[in-house]
Amino acid sequence: MAARDRRKSAESKKKEVEEVIDQENEEPTIQWALQTLEQISLLRELTVDEVQLKFEDVLQFKNQQTCLKEAALLDYFVSGFWWAKEMNFSSEQTSFVMALLQSSIDNISEKQMSFVDNFTEFGKTLIDLRKTPSADGNPPLFDVEQAKSITNYFTSSLFQHYRMYEFLFSQSRDKKLLGMERHIEVIDAAKLFAPLEEGMPVDVFQHYLAPAQPESPEEAAKERRGEEEEKEEVGGTDERSEGEGERGDTLEEEEEEEEEKYSVEEVREVLREMTKEMMGNLQAEFTEKLRIQEESYTARIERLKSVSSN
């Protein structure tokens, strides 16, 4: 009985060892769980901007525009996928690279794994992939040069910035609502753009160009009272106008007779003298203003010379 029991225990141990060897000889099937090989094949046909939009949905990132963690992880996965595409990896190889990216970043975020442990696990995964023979006799998933390229990429993208990723997952960021409030004062154009001193006379500007100012209630009441007084004066003067009508007619006849006494040449002479007088006044005013400006510029130049000499 004892011999039979020892023989059974030896057979059971032998079976366990064979199962372990069979498991070690099986081809590893590390693939990215978030996308199938068919979906990865479709992603390889897109541009980098379209891949980024797809990854936002796959990774369920909704705040990548304002959240630093989501923005960094999105760049991490998109850059890794685009690097695998530029290396002309197949869909299966690309899926393996994405799974390796996922496991390495999960070791930091979930397991808080140290740099040495994470790098050791990464290297062990690549070595096991190279050592394990394929079940159907095909060559390994990556050759030696491709494995070196993967190691160099992970070293420069992840492990070289390992402390930064540790800080990203270990330190919480306070959410702050940033805003800016500005008060803009609007100035009335009629008060801001006053007429220029040398542009035109004030009365011309007020009469032709100045915008109409809104009347206040007091001014409107005064205007109504003035209109009522004018109506009363007009009613009182109607009777007097009848008596003055005849005198007005005689005055108009006298004025017409006086106008007939002036010839065309005399009118031209009067207009010529008036024009000459007005132009002389304008020339004198213009000359005076030029003189004042010249004196001010000369004084400024003298002050600059004195300052430079000192």
Backbone bond lengths (Angstrom), bond angles and torsions (degrees), N, CA, C in turn:
res aa  C-N    CA-C-N  psi(-1)  N-CA   C-N-CA  omega(-1)  CA-C   N-CA-C  phi
1 M - - - 1.472 - - 1.509 112.03 -
2 A 1.327 116.00 -42.20 1.473 119.74 179.73 1.512 110.34 -65.19
3 A 1.332 116.87 -40.22 1.474 119.57 179.28 1.509 110.65 -65.36
4 R 1.372 114.25 -41.22 1.475 117.43 179.22 1.525 110.65 -63.31
5 D 1.311 118.11 -40.53 1.470 121.03 178.53 1.520 111.62 -64.28
6 R 1.362 115.14 -40.39 1.469 117.02 179.22 1.522 110.48 -66.12
7 R 1.359 116.28 -36.26 1.456 119.79 179.68 1.527 110.75 -66.75
8 K 1.343 117.50 -38.78 1.471 120.83 178.69 1.538 111.28 -67.25
9 S 1.333 116.78 -42.85 1.473 119.37 179.38 1.516 111.39 -64.62
10 A 1.355 116.10 -36.43 1.473 119.48 178.23 1.521 110.64 -66.32
11 E 1.340 116.91 -40.11 1.468 120.31 178.81 1.533 111.13 -65.96
12 S 1.336 116.35 -39.39 1.475 119.45 179.27 1.526 110.92 -65.97
13 K 1.324 116.93 -41.48 1.465 119.61 177.26 1.525 110.78 -63.44
14 K 1.347 116.19 -39.56 1.464 119.81 179.37 1.525 110.55 -61.75
15 K 1.349 115.76 -40.64 1.477 119.34 178.24 1.529 111.54 -64.20
16 E 1.335 115.96 -40.00 1.468 119.25 179.20 1.528 110.45 -63.52
17 V 1.328 117.13 -42.84 1.468 120.53 179.46 1.523 110.42 -63.60
18 E 1.338 116.95 -40.63 1.463 120.02 179.07 1.531 110.96 -65.05
19 E 1.338 116.41 -38.33 1.470 118.73 177.82 1.521 111.27 -64.15
20 V 1.341 116.57 -40.60 1.464 119.53 178.26 1.522 110.56 -63.57
21 I 1.343 116.44 -42.29 1.474 119.76 179.14 1.512 110.86 -64.21
22 D 1.353 115.61 -40.37 1.468 118.45 178.17 1.527 111.62 -63.88
23 Q 1.326 116.01 -39.30 1.474 118.85 177.56 1.522 111.36 -64.86
24 E 1.333 116.90 -38.80 1.464 119.49 178.70 1.516 111.63 -68.99
25 N 1.333 116.95 -29.84 1.468 120.50 -178.73 1.523 112.61 -84.79
26 E 1.316 117.33 -9.99 1.463 118.91 178.29 1.522 110.26 -70.29
27 E 1.292 116.33 146.16 1.462 122.47 179.29 1.525 109.31 -72.38
28 P 1.300 118.85 126.49 1.463 119.95 179.95 1.521 110.50 -66.18
29 T 1.284 116.04 141.59 1.468 122.01 -179.60 1.519 108.79 -122.29
30 I 1.321 116.39 59.92 1.463 120.66 178.12 1.518 107.61 -81.64
31 Q 1.294 116.91 111.25 1.457 122.68 -179.97 1.523 108.76 -132.24
32 W 1.323 114.68 156.07 1.469 120.72 -179.04 1.513 108.71 -72.60
33 A 1.312 116.97 124.52 1.459 121.32 -174.57 1.522 112.82 -75.49
34 L 1.335 117.75 -20.20 1.464 119.56 -174.37 1.529 113.49 -82.66
35 Q 1.336 117.41 -16.68 1.463 120.16 -179.18 1.526 108.95 -142.54
36 T 1.330 115.13 138.82 1.459 120.19 176.01 1.525 109.71 -80.70
37 L 1.339 115.47 170.51 1.467 119.71 179.11 1.524 111.13 -63.72
38 E 1.327 117.73 -35.80 1.468 120.19 178.09 1.527 111.08 -65.69
39 Q 1.328 116.46 -41.62 1.471 119.62 178.60 1.530 111.31 -66.60
40 I 1.317 117.06 -38.06 1.468 120.02 177.35 1.520 110.34 -65.18
41 S 1.325 117.60 -37.02 1.471 120.35 176.93 1.524 110.94 -61.75
42 L 1.328 116.73 -39.22 1.465 119.95 177.43 1.529 111.39 -68.99
43 L 1.332 117.07 -37.20 1.463 120.05 178.99 1.517 111.87 -65.05
44 R 1.323 117.25 -30.06 1.469 120.62 -178.92 1.524 112.04 -67.80
45 E 1.322 117.41 -17.43 1.467 121.24 179.99 1.521 112.75 -89.27
46 L 1.338 118.33 -5.70 1.459 121.69 -175.36 1.528 110.75 -93.58
47 T 1.341 114.69 166.46 1.460 120.49 173.61 1.528 109.57 -81.32
48 V 1.333 115.90 170.99 1.459 118.99 -176.83 1.522 111.50 -66.14
49 D 1.332 118.10 -35.58 1.467 120.24 178.00 1.528 111.12 -67.04
50 E 1.339 116.24 -39.65 1.462 119.19 178.42 1.532 111.14 -68.68
51 V 1.341 116.58 -36.53 1.469 119.85 176.30 1.522 110.54 -62.79
52 Q 1.333 116.65 -39.85 1.463 119.74 179.06 1.527 110.92 -63.31
53 L 1.318 117.59 -41.23 1.466 120.09 178.20 1.530 111.06 -64.48
54 K 1.325 117.32 -39.29 1.463 120.37 177.76 1.527 111.18 -65.40
55 F 1.325 117.00 -42.03 1.458 120.61 -178.97 1.533 111.73 -66.76
56 E 1.338 116.81 -30.35 1.463 118.89 175.60 1.521 110.71 -60.53
57 D 1.346 116.78 -38.68 1.469 119.82 177.96 1.529 111.23 -75.56
58 V 1.344 116.79 -40.52 1.471 119.73 -177.80 1.523 110.82 -64.53
59 L 1.332 116.87 -45.11 1.463 121.54 -178.28 1.525 112.73 -84.81
60 Q 1.354 116.14 -4.64 1.473 121.83 178.52 1.531 111.36 58.84
61 F 1.320 114.69 48.78 1.458 121.32 175.77 1.521 107.71 -96.86
62 K 1.325 115.89 118.92 1.465 121.20 -178.32 1.529 112.60 -110.60
63 N 1.334 116.96 -18.39 1.470 120.44 -174.75 1.521 111.43 -122.45
64 Q 1.325 116.84 35.34 1.465 119.36 -177.14 1.517 112.86 -67.95
65 Q 1.336 116.92 -17.10 1.457 119.69 178.11 1.527 112.16 -77.01
66 T 1.317 117.83 -23.83 1.468 121.31 -176.45 1.518 113.25 -122.60
67 C 1.323 118.84 -17.78 1.472 122.61 -177.67 1.520 109.22 -97.72
68 L 1.331 116.81 122.07 1.463 120.88 -178.32 1.523 111.43 -66.77
69 K 1.330 118.06 -38.45 1.462 120.53 -178.67 1.521 111.22 -64.22
70 E 1.325 117.40 -47.25 1.460 120.08 179.71 1.527 111.64 -65.03
71 A 1.304 117.01 -37.75 1.461 119.83 179.30 1.531 110.81 -65.71
72 A 1.336 117.23 -41.73 1.464 120.61 -179.90 1.522 111.44 -67.09
73 L 1.339 117.78 -43.08 1.458 120.48 179.60 1.523 111.94 -67.83
74 L 1.324 116.86 -37.02 1.460 119.47 177.36 1.523 110.65 -63.26
75 D 1.309 117.05 -43.58 1.460 120.46 176.80 1.529 110.84 -64.86
76 Y 1.317 117.15 -35.36 1.468 122.69 -179.81 1.526 111.12 -61.91
77 F 1.336 116.92 -47.65 1.464 120.56 -177.54 1.528 112.04 -76.57
78 V 1.341 117.68 -40.37 1.461 119.94 -179.63 1.535 110.21 -64.78
79 S 1.326 117.31 -41.83 1.466 120.14 179.33 1.525 110.89 -64.15
80 G 1.348 117.23 -41.34 1.459 119.66 178.83 1.516 112.56 -64.48
81 F 1.334 116.74 -41.76 1.464 119.90 178.50 1.525 111.04 -64.81
82 W 1.332 116.08 -43.89 1.465 118.79 -177.99 1.528 111.42 -68.03
83 W 1.336 117.51 -32.56 1.471 120.24 175.75 1.519 110.36 -65.33
84 A 1.338 117.46 -42.76 1.462 120.45 178.28 1.525 111.44 -63.68
85 K 1.329 116.17 -35.68 1.467 119.07 177.61 1.527 110.61 -66.80
86 E 1.332 117.50 -42.67 1.464 120.41 179.31 1.527 112.02 -67.88
87 M 1.323 117.67 -23.85 1.468 121.65 175.52 1.523 111.72 -80.77
88 N 1.337 117.06 0.91 1.471 122.95 -179.97 1.529 111.97 59.58
89 F 1.325 116.52 36.37 1.451 120.61 175.63 1.531 109.34 -72.61
90 S 1.308 115.37 151.88 1.461 120.10 175.23 1.529 109.74 -74.61
91 S 1.321 115.42 173.89 1.470 119.26 179.43 1.528 111.03 -62.53
92 E 1.345 117.18 -38.55 1.460 120.57 179.12 1.525 110.64 -67.53
93 Q 1.329 116.89 -41.75 1.462 119.94 178.26 1.530 111.02 -65.78
94 T 1.336 116.29 -41.22 1.463 120.17 178.39 1.527 110.94 -63.34
95 S 1.326 116.69 -40.97 1.463 119.80 177.93 1.528 110.97 -62.17
96 F 1.348 117.47 -38.39 1.461 120.41 177.88 1.529 110.89 -64.45
97 V 1.345 117.34 -42.69 1.463 120.70 179.03 1.521 110.64 -62.88
98 M 1.339 117.30 -40.92 1.457 120.12 179.32 1.528 110.81 -66.99
99 A 1.337 116.78 -38.02 1.467 119.60 177.17 1.522 110.71 -65.42
100 L 1.332 117.11 -37.00 1.456 120.76 178.34 1.526 110.69 -68.12
101 L 1.331 116.83 -37.93 1.458 120.47 174.12 1.528 111.16 -62.10
102 Q 1.342 115.28 -43.03 1.464 120.11 -178.95 1.529 111.09 -64.68
103 S 1.326 118.03 -46.45 1.463 120.63 -178.16 1.524 111.65 -66.49
104 S 1.342 117.81 -37.33 1.459 120.31 -179.58 1.517 111.79 -67.18
105 I 1.333 116.83 -40.29 1.457 119.05 179.86 1.530 110.93 -75.61
106 D 1.351 117.41 -30.11 1.467 119.68 175.41 1.523 111.46 -67.80
107 N 1.327 117.17 -32.61 1.459 119.81 177.11 1.534 111.49 -62.91
108 I 1.326 116.52 -28.86 1.465 119.92 178.42 1.519 110.89 -82.73
109 S 1.336 116.82 -45.70 1.466 120.40 -172.79 1.524 112.80 -77.59
110 E 1.342 117.77 -38.75 1.458 120.65 -174.10 1.530 112.57 -100.42
111 K 1.334 117.91 -43.66 1.461 121.11 -175.46 1.524 113.13 -94.53
112 Q 1.350 117.64 -7.85 1.468 121.94 -176.52 1.538 110.57 48.31
113 M 1.317 114.35 45.50 1.454 120.58 -177.32 1.518 110.26 -75.06
114 S 1.311 116.98 142.01 1.466 121.30 -179.68 1.524 110.62 -72.21
115 F 1.323 114.27 169.10 1.466 119.39 -178.86 1.529 110.98 -61.54
116 V 1.329 116.99 -44.78 1.468 120.86 -176.89 1.524 110.82 -64.27
117 D 1.333 117.36 -45.98 1.457 120.61 -178.78 1.522 111.80 -65.01
118 N 1.322 116.01 -41.47 1.465 119.49 -178.65 1.532 110.61 -67.91
119 F 1.307 116.68 -42.61 1.472 119.48 179.21 1.527 110.54 -66.84
120 T 1.332 117.30 -36.79 1.460 120.69 177.86 1.522 111.18 -63.67
121 E 1.316 116.42 -42.78 1.464 119.97 178.40 1.521 111.10 -66.25
122 F 1.316 116.59 -38.55 1.465 119.71 176.57 1.532 111.03 -61.80
123 G 1.323 116.47 -47.21 1.465 118.87 179.55 1.513 112.31 -64.61
124 K 1.329 117.65 -37.96 1.467 120.94 179.45 1.527 110.37 -64.19
125 T 1.326 117.33 -37.16 1.466 120.14 179.43 1.522 110.64 -63.84
126 L 1.339 117.51 -43.61 1.467 119.98 178.93 1.522 111.67 -67.77
127 I 1.335 117.27 -39.48 1.457 120.03 -179.41 1.525 110.84 -66.29
128 D 1.334 116.89 -43.71 1.464 119.99 177.88 1.523 110.97 -62.44
129 L 1.323 116.10 -35.68 1.463 119.13 178.56 1.524 111.24 -64.93
130 R 1.324 117.04 -36.20 1.471 120.85 179.50 1.523 111.79 -78.07
131 K 1.333 117.00 -34.89 1.468 119.98 -175.88 1.519 112.59 -77.75
132 T 1.328 116.69 -30.76 1.465 119.76 -173.14 1.522 110.25 -76.10
133 P 1.346 119.27 123.13 1.463 120.51 177.58 1.519 111.37 -75.18
134 S 1.310 116.07 152.92 1.461 120.45 180.00 1.517 110.06 -77.05
135 A 1.321 116.99 146.71 1.459 121.03 -177.69 1.520 111.70 -67.43
136 D 1.315 118.51 -34.20 1.459 121.84 -178.54 1.521 112.38 -97.37
137 G 1.301 117.52 12.07 1.455 120.13 176.85 1.510 115.09 84.95
138 N 1.343 119.58 2.87 1.455 121.79 178.69 1.525 110.04 -74.54
139 P 1.332 117.97 158.48 1.466 120.44 178.13 1.524 110.56 -67.85
140 P 1.333 118.25 165.32 1.474 120.75 179.02 1.519 111.58 -58.90
141 L 1.324 114.43 165.26 1.470 120.08 -176.36 1.520 111.81 -62.65
142 F 1.340 118.40 -36.01 1.464 123.19 179.61 1.524 108.74 -126.62
143 D 1.324 115.22 144.37 1.458 118.97 172.37 1.522 109.03 -86.41
144 V 1.337 115.98 -176.72 1.457 120.55 -174.67 1.523 111.09 -64.68
145 E 1.324 118.16 -43.88 1.460 120.92 -178.18 1.518 111.75 -66.00
146 Q 1.315 116.43 -39.04 1.460 119.50 178.11 1.524 111.19 -66.45
147 A 1.336 116.54 -39.33 1.464 119.81 177.35 1.524 110.86 -63.97
148 K 1.335 117.78 -38.67 1.463 120.66 176.44 1.530 110.93 -64.47
149 S 1.336 116.25 -40.10 1.469 119.62 178.96 1.518 111.10 -63.75
150 I 1.332 117.42 -40.82 1.464 120.79 177.72 1.522 110.40 -62.92
151 T 1.340 116.56 -42.62 1.465 120.10 179.17 1.525 111.02 -62.40
152 N 1.335 116.76 -43.68 1.470 119.93 179.89 1.529 110.96 -64.83
153 Y 1.329 117.77 -39.29 1.462 119.58 -179.67 1.523 111.21 -66.20
154 F 1.333 117.54 -46.36 1.465 119.96 179.88 1.524 111.16 -65.45
155 T 1.320 117.36 -32.83 1.460 119.61 178.28 1.519 111.28 -65.90
156 S 1.344 117.13 -42.94 1.466 120.75 -176.50 1.523 113.01 -80.11
157 S 1.332 117.76 -27.75 1.465 119.85 -174.80 1.523 112.98 -95.67
158 L 1.337 117.43 -39.83 1.464 120.49 -175.09 1.528 112.42 -108.03
159 F 1.317 117.24 -58.87 1.463 119.86 -170.79 1.525 112.89 -71.51
160 Q 1.330 117.50 -27.13 1.458 119.03 176.54 1.530 111.62 -68.92
161 H 1.327 117.03 -25.65 1.465 122.18 179.73 1.528 110.41 -114.71
162 Y 1.317 117.06 36.05 1.462 121.55 -173.55 1.527 111.77 -63.81
163 R 1.321 117.11 -40.93 1.463 120.16 -179.79 1.526 111.50 -63.59
164 M 1.316 115.62 -34.98 1.465 119.10 179.02 1.529 110.80 -65.81
165 Y 1.329 117.37 -42.48 1.461 119.71 178.38 1.527 110.97 -68.61
166 E 1.325 118.04 -35.59 1.461 119.79 175.29 1.520 110.97 -62.39
167 F 1.309 116.40 -42.98 1.469 120.25 177.52 1.521 110.82 -64.45
168 L 1.325 117.31 -36.73 1.464 121.34 -178.52 1.521 111.78 -62.08
169 F 1.324 116.79 -36.45 1.464 120.24 -177.27 1.525 113.53 -95.64
170 S 1.323 118.03 -15.52 1.464 119.86 -176.66 1.521 113.71 -99.41
171 Q 1.322 117.48 -26.15 1.458 121.17 -177.62 1.522 109.66 -104.31
172 S 1.315 115.66 126.12 1.461 120.15 177.69 1.525 110.00 -84.96
173 R 1.300 114.75 145.13 1.460 120.66 -179.46 1.516 109.35 -106.01
174 D 1.324 114.95 135.35 1.461 120.31 177.24 1.519 109.68 -73.62
175 K 1.303 115.16 135.74 1.456 119.93 176.90 1.519 109.37 -85.25
176 K 1.292 115.29 121.70 1.461 120.65 -179.21 1.519 109.30 -121.25
177 L 1.309 114.07 135.47 1.454 120.40 176.44 1.520 107.62 -93.65
178 L 1.309 114.60 107.42 1.459 119.98 -177.55 1.520 109.39 -93.27
179 G 1.306 115.43 134.85 1.459 120.12 178.94 1.515 110.79 -153.29
180 M 1.292 116.08 164.39 1.450 121.03 -179.62 1.526 108.24 -141.09
181 E 1.300 115.28 131.65 1.459 121.09 -178.85 1.517 108.75 -117.03
182 R 1.288 115.44 127.36 1.466 120.87 -178.53 1.518 109.76 -127.76
183 H 1.321 114.96 139.11 1.463 121.88 176.58 1.529 108.14 -110.38
184 I 1.303 116.15 122.52 1.460 122.23 -178.65 1.520 108.07 -110.64
185 E 1.304 115.39 121.02 1.459 120.31 -179.65 1.524 109.15 -89.07
186 V 1.317 116.37 127.39 1.458 122.61 179.62 1.517 108.29 -100.31
187 I 1.328 115.95 123.48 1.459 121.78 -177.09 1.525 109.08 -99.14
188 D 1.314 115.19 141.50 1.452 120.76 177.98 1.524 109.15 -64.37
189 A 1.335 115.83 127.98 1.469 120.05 -176.97 1.518 111.89 -63.35
190 A 1.339 116.68 -32.63 1.463 119.12 -179.52 1.525 111.75 -66.03
191 K 1.345 115.99 -30.47 1.450 118.80 179.63 1.530 112.02 -87.70
192 L 1.321 116.15 -28.46 1.465 119.65 -176.22 1.526 111.63 -77.85
193 F 1.330 116.39 -48.58 1.457 120.35 -175.31 1.525 109.28 -95.81
194 A 1.313 116.29 79.27 1.466 120.90 176.38 1.523 109.51 -75.43
195 P 1.342 118.55 156.61 1.474 119.92 -179.68 1.522 111.15 -63.74
196 L 1.329 116.05 142.13 1.457 121.32 178.68 1.524 110.20 -68.01
197 E 1.337 114.82 149.57 1.465 119.55 -178.14 1.514 111.17 -65.06
198 E 1.346 115.92 -39.03 1.461 120.17 -177.41 1.526 112.15 -100.50
199 G 1.313 118.00 4.45 1.452 119.55 -176.21 1.514 112.76 -80.36
200 M 1.296 117.25 -57.49 1.461 121.88 -178.76 1.518 108.17 -160.61
201 P 1.305 117.33 160.41 1.467 119.73 177.91 1.522 111.35 -62.64
202 V 1.319 115.59 151.01 1.460 120.60 -177.73 1.516 111.48 -63.93
203 D 1.339 116.54 -39.94 1.459 118.40 -177.70 1.527 111.63 -65.18
204 V 1.371 116.84 -35.85 1.465 119.52 177.32 1.525 110.46 -66.02
205 F 1.337 115.47 -42.94 1.466 119.58 178.92 1.531 111.34 -62.35
206 Q 1.330 116.63 -45.49 1.460 119.87 -178.50 1.521 111.67 -65.29
207 H 1.324 116.71 -33.02 1.468 120.51 -175.06 1.529 112.14 -80.56
208 Y 1.390 117.03 -38.77 1.460 119.90 -171.60 1.540 114.30 -108.23
209 L 1.321 117.92 -33.12 1.463 120.21 -169.68 1.512 114.18 -113.34
210 A 1.298 119.10 -28.75 1.464 120.93 -174.73 1.524 110.09 -65.27
211 P 1.356 118.00 133.18 1.475 119.51 177.53 1.518 111.14 -66.57
212 A 1.320 113.71 148.20 1.461 119.30 -178.65 1.521 110.39 -66.77
213 Q 1.297 116.61 129.89 1.459 121.51 179.46 1.525 109.44 -85.13
214 P 1.318 117.09 137.25 1.481 118.28 178.01 1.524 111.00 -66.03
215 E 1.311 114.02 138.39 1.451 119.50 -177.89 1.526 110.58 -80.15
216 S 1.308 115.22 138.67 1.463 120.33 175.28 1.528 109.20 -79.10
217 P 1.326 118.45 162.70 1.489 120.08 179.22 1.520 112.65 -59.07
218 E 1.327 116.96 -34.60 1.465 119.09 179.75 1.523 111.06 -67.11
219 E 1.366 116.17 -43.24 1.464 118.58 179.18 1.524 111.09 -64.91
220 A 1.347 116.75 -39.57 1.466 118.89 178.45 1.533 111.23 -62.24
221 A 1.352 117.91 -39.02 1.461 120.60 178.80 1.525 110.81 -65.85
222 K 1.352 116.30 -41.06 1.467 118.94 178.27 1.522 110.92 -63.37
223 E 1.346 115.83 -40.28 1.468 118.20 -179.70 1.525 111.30 -64.30
224 R 1.336 116.37 -39.38 1.474 118.45 177.92 1.519 111.49 -64.84
225 R 1.336 116.98 -40.34 1.462 118.91 177.65 1.519 111.59 -64.35
226 G 1.378 116.30 -38.33 1.458 118.71 178.52 1.516 111.92 -64.54
227 E 1.361 117.15 -37.95 1.465 119.49 179.05 1.529 110.75 -66.19
228 E 1.338 115.81 -38.87 1.465 117.91 178.82 1.529 110.96 -65.38
229 E 1.345 117.16 -40.08 1.469 119.18 178.67 1.517 111.06 -65.32
230 E 1.347 116.85 -38.12 1.464 119.39 178.69 1.524 111.00 -63.75
231 K 1.341 115.56 -39.42 1.464 117.76 178.70 1.524 111.12 -62.81
232 E 1.347 116.75 -40.42 1.458 119.77 178.47 1.520 111.41 -64.61
233 E 1.359 116.53 -40.72 1.466 119.06 178.86 1.514 111.52 -66.09
234 V 1.353 115.43 -37.93 1.470 117.93 178.93 1.525 110.49 -64.83
235 G 1.335 117.80 -38.64 1.462 120.15 178.54 1.516 112.13 -65.37
236 G 1.367 117.22 -33.80 1.459 119.47 -179.72 1.506 113.69 -78.41
237 T 1.337 115.76 -26.02 1.469 119.40 -176.07 1.516 112.79 -91.72
238 D 1.337 117.77 -7.47 1.473 118.52 179.41 1.526 110.96 -60.76
239 E 1.338 116.37 -39.44 1.460 119.45 -177.85 1.516 110.98 -68.25
240 R 1.366 114.93 -38.29 1.466 116.97 -178.90 1.514 111.69 -72.17
241 S 1.338 116.34 -27.56 1.469 118.07 -177.93 1.520 112.48 -67.25
242 E 1.316 116.73 -28.15 1.459 118.55 179.16 1.524 110.92 -66.05
243 G 1.366 114.89 -38.99 1.464 117.63 -178.80 1.503 112.06 -74.88
244 E 1.342 116.72 -26.19 1.455 119.36 -178.55 1.519 112.27 -89.74
245 G 1.324 117.08 -4.92 1.463 119.53 -177.70 1.513 112.28 -61.88
246 E 1.337 115.65 -42.07 1.453 118.91 -177.91 1.520 110.71 -65.82
247 R 1.384 116.16 -40.27 1.463 118.81 179.71 1.521 110.92 -66.88
248 G 1.318 116.86 -33.63 1.462 119.20 178.49 1.507 111.23 -65.32
249 D 1.303 117.11 -39.36 1.471 119.79 179.86 1.518 111.37 -62.86
250 T 1.333 115.72 -40.42 1.463 118.16 -179.82 1.521 111.00 -67.61
251 L 1.356 118.40 -37.01 1.469 120.68 178.57 1.525 111.42 -65.54
252 E 1.325 116.92 -37.70 1.463 119.52 178.69 1.523 110.74 -65.95
253 E 1.312 116.28 -38.56 1.463 118.58 178.61 1.517 111.16 -64.71
254 E 1.342 116.96 -37.82 1.465 119.98 178.97 1.530 111.18 -67.70
255 E 1.340 116.67 -38.84 1.472 119.58 179.66 1.517 110.43 -65.70
256 E 1.341 117.28 -38.87 1.462 119.37 178.85 1.520 110.92 -64.80
257 E 1.324 117.09 -37.59 1.464 119.49 178.29 1.516 111.21 -65.10
258 E 1.380 116.27 -39.16 1.457 119.06 179.41 1.536 111.67 -68.00
259 E 1.344 117.32 -35.59 1.463 119.78 178.12 1.518 111.55 -66.05
260 E 1.328 116.64 -34.43 1.460 119.47 179.90 1.516 111.91 -67.47
261 K 1.346 118.53 -17.60 1.453 120.99 -178.77 1.529 112.20 -74.74
262 Y 1.411 120.03 -24.23 1.470 123.17 -178.90 1.523 109.76 -88.64
263 S 1.356 115.63 134.63 1.462 121.43 178.51 1.530 109.54 -89.13
264 V 1.352 116.29 173.15 1.468 121.87 179.94 1.513 111.09 -66.82
265 E 1.337 117.33 -39.21 1.454 121.19 -179.18 1.514 111.04 -64.40
266 E 1.321 116.26 -38.94 1.459 118.69 179.31 1.535 111.12 -65.26
267 V 1.334 115.87 -39.98 1.465 118.96 177.89 1.517 110.78 -63.89
268 R 1.342 116.90 -41.16 1.468 120.31 178.97 1.522 111.02 -63.67
269 E 1.320 116.28 -40.01 1.457 120.18 -179.67 1.534 110.98 -63.58
270 V 1.337 114.71 -41.97 1.468 118.40 178.52 1.526 111.03 -63.43
271 L 1.326 116.41 -43.19 1.474 120.06 178.94 1.518 111.30 -65.15
272 R 1.360 117.05 -37.12 1.461 120.21 179.20 1.520 110.91 -64.98
273 E 1.311 117.39 -41.13 1.465 120.22 179.37 1.534 111.24 -67.19
274 M 1.344 115.45 -41.13 1.459 118.32 178.92 1.538 111.25 -63.96
275 T 1.352 115.88 -40.23 1.482 119.40 179.29 1.514 110.94 -65.69
276 K 1.353 116.53 -42.48 1.461 120.42 179.57 1.527 111.43 -61.93
277 E 1.327 115.05 -40.85 1.457 119.06 179.89 1.537 111.21 -65.81
278 M 1.332 116.43 -42.35 1.463 119.80 179.26 1.522 111.56 -65.53
279 M 1.345 117.32 -42.80 1.465 120.20 179.25 1.520 111.12 -64.96
280 G 1.341 116.13 -36.05 1.464 118.43 177.49 1.519 112.06 -63.91
281 N 1.324 115.33 -42.27 1.468 118.80 177.97 1.520 112.05 -63.23
282 L 1.347 115.68 -41.81 1.466 119.43 178.36 1.518 111.76 -64.55
283 Q 1.347 116.98 -40.88 1.463 120.81 179.75 1.521 110.93 -64.71
284 A 1.324 115.54 -40.80 1.463 118.68 -179.96 1.540 110.09 -66.37
285 E 1.323 116.47 -41.12 1.467 119.34 179.47 1.525 110.89 -65.37
286 F 1.327 116.08 -40.84 1.465 120.09 179.38 1.527 111.40 -65.79
287 T 1.318 116.62 -40.88 1.473 120.78 179.21 1.528 110.44 -64.67
288 E 1.324 116.80 -39.75 1.460 120.07 179.77 1.527 111.30 -64.58
289 K 1.328 116.45 -41.08 1.450 119.31 178.83 1.518 112.13 -66.67
290 L 1.330 116.89 -38.62 1.467 119.89 176.25 1.529 110.66 -62.51
291 R 1.335 115.96 -39.93 1.460 119.12 -179.95 1.531 111.36 -64.05
292 I 1.336 115.58 -40.93 1.468 119.22 179.72 1.525 110.83 -64.38
293 Q 1.337 116.94 -42.91 1.458 119.85 178.72 1.520 111.62 -64.87
294 E 1.333 116.00 -39.07 1.462 119.42 179.57 1.528 110.67 -64.19
295 E 1.317 116.81 -40.18 1.463 119.74 178.64 1.529 111.49 -65.61
296 S 1.347 116.56 -39.40 1.465 118.87 179.49 1.519 111.38 -65.86
297 Y 1.357 116.89 -41.59 1.471 119.86 178.93 1.525 110.72 -66.38
298 T 1.343 116.09 -38.40 1.460 118.81 179.14 1.521 111.07 -64.22
299 A 1.341 116.29 -39.94 1.463 119.79 178.35 1.525 111.40 -64.64
300 R 1.334 116.96 -38.62 1.467 120.00 177.78 1.517 111.32 -64.73
301 I 1.335 116.48 -42.84 1.471 119.92 -179.84 1.506 110.36 -63.06
302 E 1.336 117.40 -40.82 1.462 120.32 178.91 1.524 111.28 -63.00
303 R 1.356 116.27 -40.77 1.467 118.64 178.36 1.520 111.24 -64.75
304 L 1.344 116.62 -38.62 1.462 118.97 178.49 1.523 111.06 -66.06
305 K 1.326 117.06 -38.64 1.471 120.10 178.03 1.522 111.24 -64.24
306 S 1.322 116.10 -40.85 1.471 119.10 -179.61 1.529 110.57 -67.15
307 V 1.338 116.49 -38.64 1.457 118.84 179.54 1.520 110.71 -67.11
308 S 1.341 117.64 -43.13 1.468 121.13 -178.89 1.523 111.49 -66.36
309 S 1.347 117.10 -35.82 1.486 119.67 179.38 1.517 110.82 -68.66
310 N 1.358 117.32 -33.61 1.461 119.68 178.80 1.508 111.25 -71.38
